[in-house]
């Protein structure tokens, strides 16, 4: 819960405020030199793909925006967000700090009730989305079948694949079958594929396991849960 002196502008009219301490040395130095806490929005337009490089920021917001360039993001996807209520906690946004790791430190599992959840970034059904329509596929075979169907309809495609398997005859980026590596490279890969200006982006989903929960969450919102 936010104290009364915390501006309503900073907390978007909500009764709570989220706090975090980054680990990036340049950001830590910025905080040290300013002697202040910083409040800032994400460096991308509403619902659009998150940036992971300074180039992504300038492409999305324009070159008139000054960018403090600390290199490419190491984690890639956005942070885990939790709500703390006394000794209890709830998971508001999946990130690469997994739910079971937080439960281990907290000494108790997350509350599962969704009643009166605080609003948090990334909870909209459509979020982290490229300009190109994105389709998700549970397996490589269904992705390749859809590619053939779209090709017959004269629609151009690009594909994001995870791990080994048959590759469609289009622009393809293949990521290693590792949750941390995919999380780090996901947005950069989607930015690259989006820049091809094709008709459809075809994306292979990772396994539906806790290790992949954060990546699954981002992809489902990028496509508004269009799974084939």
N, C-alpha and C positions, 0 to 999 in steps of 0.2 A: 504493500500500500504506500502511495506517495504521501509525503508530508505536505502540509498546507502551503509552504513557501515554494514548492516545485510548480513552475508555470504550467497552466493548462495547455499552452501551445506545445510544450515539450512532450506532454503525455496525451496529446490528441483528445483531450476531454475525458480520458479514462481515469479511474481512481487509482490505477497502479502505474508503476514505472519500472522499466527493465534496465538493468545495469550490467556492464561487462568490462573486463580488463583485457585488452588484446595482448597477444604475445609478440607481435611484429616489432622489431627494434626501431623502425622509423616512426611508427605510430606511438610507441612508448616515449621516444625522444620528443615528439610533438607535444604530448601530454606534459612531459617534464618541463619543456621550455615555456609552455603557456601557463602552467600552474593551475589549469582549469580542467573541469570535466567538459567533454564535448558532446553536443547533441546535434545529430545530423541525419538526414534521410539516406536511403540507399542511393547508390550512384547509377541508377537506371530509372527509366520512366515506368509508371504504374503498369503492372502485369507483364512487362517485357523481360527478356532474358537478363539475368544478373551478369555484371561484368566481372572478369577475372584478370584483366590487364588494363593498363592505362589507355591503350588503344581502344578497347571496348567502351570505356567511359566516354571518350571523345567522339566515337562513332555514334553513340546513343544520345548524348547530351549536347554535342556540338563543340567545335574547337575553341569557342570563346570561354569555355569552362577551364579554369586552371586545375591541373592534376598533380598531386604529389605522388610520384611514381616510385613505389617500393618494390617493383618487380611483380611477377605473376603470383596470384594467390596460391598458397601451398595446399590448403584444404579444398578449396574450390567451391563447394556448396556452402550455404549459409549455416550459421551456428545453431546448435540445439537451444531451444528456449523452454524454461520450466517456470511454473508458478508455484511459489512457496506459501503455504498456509499453515502457520504454526509448525508442527512437526511433520505435516503432510505436504505432498507435492504432486503436481500434475504435469504431464508432458504437453506443451503447447505447439512445439515445432520439432520435427525430427532433424537431427544433425549427425555428425560423425562421432559425437559422444553419445553412445548408445544408451537406451533406456535401462538395460540391465546393469551397466556400469554406474549409472546414477543411483539405481536402487541399492547397489552394494555399498556405496558411500553413505547414502541416506539411512541405511538400515531398515528400509521398508519399501515395498513396491509403490508405484505411482497410483494415485486415485484414478479410477476409470470413469467416474461420472462426468458427463459433459455439461451439467447444469451450471449456468452462471460462469462460464469460462471467460477469463479476461481476453480481450482481443490482442492478437499478436501478429506481426508480419508473416506473410506466407500462408494464412489460413483461408484465403479466397480460393474458390474452386478452380478459377482460371488464374494462373500466376506463372512466373518464370517462363513466359511463352515466346517462341520465335514468331517472326512475321509469317512464315510459311506454315501452312496447315500441317500438323504433326499427327501421325498415326502410330499407335503402339501395337506390338505383336508379342504374344506369349512365347513364341518359338520361331526359329529361323525358317522353318518350312512354310509357315503361314505368311511370313514377311515376303519370302521369295514368290509365293503364289500371287500375292497382292501386287508385287512389282510387275509380274507378267501381265496381269489384268490391266493395270494402269498403262503399261507400255502399249498394249493393243488399243487403248483409248487415246493414244498420242499424248499422254501426260508425262512430263519429266519428273524424275525422282532423284533423291539422294538418301543415303542410308547410314545409320549409326548402329554398329554391331558390337557385340560383346563376346569375346572368345573366338574359337575356331568354328569353321563351318562353311557351307557353300555361300559364295558372295554374289549378289546380283550385279548385273552389268550397268552400273551407274556410278556416280560419285559416292565413294564409301570411306568412312572412317571406322577402323576397328580398334576397340579398346581392350586391354587385357582383362581377363576374368578375375578382377580383384576389386572389392568394394572401395578401398581407399584410393586406388589409382583412378577408378571410374569417377568417383566424387571429385577428385582434383581436376580431371580433364573434361568433365561432362559439359559445362557451359562453353568452354573454349571450342569444343567439337561442334556444339550446336550453333554457335556464332559462325563458324567456318561454313557449315552446311547451309545455313540460312543465307549466306552471302552468294550462294550459287543461283539464287532466285529461281528455283525449280517450282513445280506445282505441288509436290508433296515431300515431306520428310518422313521416312520410314525408320522406326526405332525399335530395336530388339530389347525387350524387358529383361532385367536380371532375374535370378531366382527370388521367389517370394519368401525370404527368410529374414530374421531380425538384422543380420549383418548388412542387408541391402535395403533396409526400411527407408533410410533417408533418400537414397537414389530413386527408389520406387515412388516416394512421395513427390519429388520434384518432377519426375516424368509424368505422373498422373495429372498434375496441375498444368504442366506445359501443354498437354493434349486435351484437357478437360475430360479425362478418363475415357478417351476413345480407344478401346482395346479390341483388337481383332484376333 
